[in-house]
């Protein structure tokens, strides 16, 4: 993997609020090194974070279901903490394949963070058809995903972690253990491409 020049993003950022807080997860998908210090923290205003997106996955034990992952929804007066990831337009497309159930939307006007006024900030927001249960298909939260997100958030310090917990809707129930893959092969290869 090759590093990206700090200026190569040309003022284009992704706001990461879940697994994209993890520089390792971002680096694996983009196939380039990205240091956590190049992903500054920021706030997204007028949105709330929840566990409402459903994504078809298959666990290593063969269980096929909808995985419940983090998402955001408009909510006036609320805010979500996260990180700004400097990207190219081509990398937005790569991340879009990984975040296949989400739309990339411009939230530049709602971001409070260390970027220039001319910067564009994109966030991935779940499409409405994936924000509900599907008949006869169970929905579970993958424990591995929750742990990955919490570990990434914890690296940003106690205050950031506390803010994450305070701004994330609690999901009742237990997590499902085990490794998983996205049911859609293109999405899986975008999320975890073969190491070059």
C-alpha positions as CSV (number, residue, x, y, z in Angstrom):
1,X,0.0,0.0,0.0
2,X,1.2,3.5,-0.8
3,X,0.6,6.6,1.3
4,X,-1.5,9.4,0.0
5,X,0.0,12.9,-0.1
6,X,-1.9,15.1,2.4
7,X,-3.0,17.5,-0.3
8,X,-4.2,14.8,-2.7
9,X,-7.7,15.0,-1.3
10,X,-8.1,18.5,-2.9
11,X,-10.6,19.5,-0.2
12,X,-12.7,16.3,-0.5
13,X,-13.5,14.3,2.6
14,X,-15.7,11.5,3.8
15,X,-17.2,11.9,7.2
16,X,-16.8,8.5,9.0
17,X,-19.0,7.8,12.0
18,X,-18.8,4.0,12.3
19,X,-16.3,1.5,10.9
20,X,-14.8,4.3,8.8
21,X,-13.4,5.8,12.1
22,X,-10.9,2.9,11.9
23,X,-7.9,4.0,9.8
24,X,-7.1,0.3,9.4
25,X,-10.5,-0.4,7.9
26,X,-10.2,2.6,5.6
27,X,-6.7,1.6,4.6
28,X,-7.8,-2.0,3.7
29,X,-10.6,-0.8,1.5
30,X,-8.6,2.0,-0.2
31,X,-5.4,-0.1,-0.4
32,X,-3.3,2.8,0.9
33,X,-1.8,3.8,4.2
34,X,-3.7,6.5,6.1
35,X,-2.4,7.6,9.5
36,X,-5.1,8.3,12.1
37,X,-3.6,11.9,12.5
38,X,-4.6,12.5,8.9
39,X,-8.2,11.7,9.9
40,X,-9.1,14.6,12.2
41,X,-12.2,14.5,14.4
42,X,-15.3,16.5,13.5
43,X,-19.0,16.9,14.3
44,X,-22.0,16.4,11.9
45,X,-24.9,18.5,13.0
46,X,-28.6,17.9,12.6
47,X,-28.2,14.1,12.3
48,X,-28.5,11.2,14.8
49,X,-26.7,7.8,14.8
50,X,-28.5,4.5,15.1
51,X,-28.3,0.8,14.3
52,X,-31.1,0.8,11.8
53,X,-29.4,-0.1,8.5
54,X,-29.8,-3.8,7.4
55,X,-27.2,-5.3,5.2
56,X,-27.3,-8.9,3.8
57,X,-24.5,-10.9,5.4
58,X,-23.5,-14.6,5.9
59,X,-21.7,-15.7,9.1
60,X,-18.9,-18.3,9.0
61,X,-21.3,-20.8,10.5
62,X,-23.5,-20.5,7.4
63,X,-26.2,-18.3,9.0
64,X,-27.6,-15.8,6.4
65,X,-29.3,-12.8,7.8
66,X,-29.4,-9.0,7.7
67,X,-26.6,-7.5,9.7
68,X,-27.5,-4.3,11.6
69,X,-24.9,-1.6,11.1
70,X,-24.5,2.0,12.1
71,X,-26.4,4.6,10.1
72,X,-27.5,8.2,10.5
73,X,-30.8,9.9,10.0
74,X,-31.8,13.6,10.0
75,X,-32.6,14.9,13.5
76,X,-32.7,18.7,14.0
77,X,-30.6,19.8,17.0
78,X,-28.7,16.5,17.3
79,X,-25.1,15.8,16.4
80,X,-22.8,12.9,15.6
81,X,-19.1,12.7,16.2
82,X,-16.7,11.2,13.7
83,X,-13.6,11.7,11.5
84,X,-12.8,13.4,8.3
85,X,-11.1,11.1,5.8
86,X,-9.2,12.9,2.9
87,X,-10.1,11.1,-0.3
88,X,-10.1,11.4,-4.1
89,X,-13.2,11.2,-6.2
90,X,-12.1,7.7,-7.3
91,X,-11.9,6.7,-3.6
92,X,-15.4,7.9,-3.0
93,X,-16.6,5.5,-5.7
94,X,-14.6,2.6,-4.1
95,X,-16.1,3.4,-0.6
96,X,-19.5,3.6,-2.3
97,X,-19.2,0.0,-3.4
98,X,-18.3,-1.0,0.2
99,X,-21.2,1.1,1.5
100,X,-23.6,-0.4,-1.1
101,X,-26.9,0.2,1.0
102,X,-26.0,3.8,1.6
103,X,-26.2,7.0,-0.5
104,X,-23.3,9.4,-0.6
105,X,-24.6,12.9,0.3
106,X,-23.0,16.3,0.7
107,X,-23.1,17.5,4.3
108,X,-20.5,20.2,4.0
109,X,-22.8,22.8,5.5
110,X,-23.5,20.6,8.6
111,X,-19.9,19.8,9.4
112,X,-17.9,21.4,12.2
113,X,-14.3,20.5,11.8
114,X,-10.8,21.5,10.7
115,X,-11.2,21.9,7.0
116,X,-11.4,24.9,4.7
117,X,-14.7,26.6,3.8
118,X,-14.3,25.4,0.2
119,X,-14.0,21.7,1.2
120,X,-16.7,19.2,0.3
121,X,-17.7,16.6,2.9
122,X,-19.6,13.5,1.9
123,X,-21.3,11.1,4.3
124,X,-22.8,7.7,3.7
125,X,-26.5,7.6,4.7
126,X,-28.6,4.5,4.6
127,X,-31.3,4.3,1.9
128,X,-34.8,4.0,3.4
129,X,-35.5,0.6,1.9
130,X,-32.7,-0.9,4.0
131,X,-33.8,0.8,7.2
132,X,-36.4,-1.8,8.0
133,X,-36.7,-5.6,8.6
134,X,-37.2,-8.0,5.8
135,X,-39.9,-10.6,6.2
136,X,-38.6,-14.1,7.1
137,X,-35.0,-12.8,7.3
138,X,-33.7,-12.2,10.9
139,X,-31.7,-9.0,11.6
140,X,-28.8,-9.2,14.1
141,X,-25.9,-7.0,15.0
142,X,-22.5,-8.6,14.3
143,X,-20.4,-8.6,17.5
144,X,-17.2,-8.3,15.4
145,X,-18.5,-5.1,13.8
146,X,-19.5,-3.5,17.1
147,X,-16.1,-4.4,18.6
148,X,-14.2,-3.0,15.6
149,X,-16.1,0.3,15.8
150,X,-15.7,0.6,19.6
151,X,-12.0,-0.1,19.4
152,X,-11.5,2.5,16.7
153,X,-13.5,5.1,18.6
154,X,-11.6,4.4,21.8
155,X,-8.3,5.2,20.1
156,X,-9.6,8.8,19.8
157,X,-9.7,9.3,23.6
158,X,-12.1,9.0,26.5
159,X,-14.0,12.1,25.6
160,X,-14.6,11.1,22.0
161,X,-15.7,7.6,23.1
162,X,-18.1,9.0,25.7
163,X,-19.5,11.4,23.0
164,X,-19.9,8.4,20.6
165,X,-21.9,6.5,23.2
166,X,-24.0,9.5,24.1
167,X,-24.9,10.2,20.5
168,X,-25.6,6.6,19.4
169,X,-29.1,5.1,19.9
170,X,-28.9,2.0,22.0
171,X,-29.9,-1.3,20.3
172,X,-31.6,-3.8,22.5
173,X,-30.8,-7.4,22.3
174,X,-27.6,-9.4,22.0
175,X,-25.0,-9.5,19.3
176,X,-24.3,-12.5,17.1
177,X,-20.8,-13.9,17.4
178,X,-18.6,-15.0,14.5
179,X,-16.9,-13.6,11.4
180,X,-19.1,-12.6,8.5
181,X,-19.0,-11.6,4.9
182,X,-21.3,-9.4,2.9
183,X,-23.6,-11.6,0.8
184,X,-23.0,-9.4,-2.2
185,X,-19.5,-10.4,-3.6
186,X,-18.8,-7.0,-5.1
187,X,-19.5,-5.4,-1.7
188,X,-17.3,-7.9,0.0
189,X,-14.4,-7.4,-2.4
190,X,-14.7,-3.6,-1.9
191,X,-14.7,-3.9,1.9
192,X,-11.9,-6.5,2.0
193,X,-10.0,-6.5,-1.3
194,X,-7.2,-9.1,-1.7
195,X,-3.9,-7.8,-0.4
196,X,-1.6,-6.7,-3.3
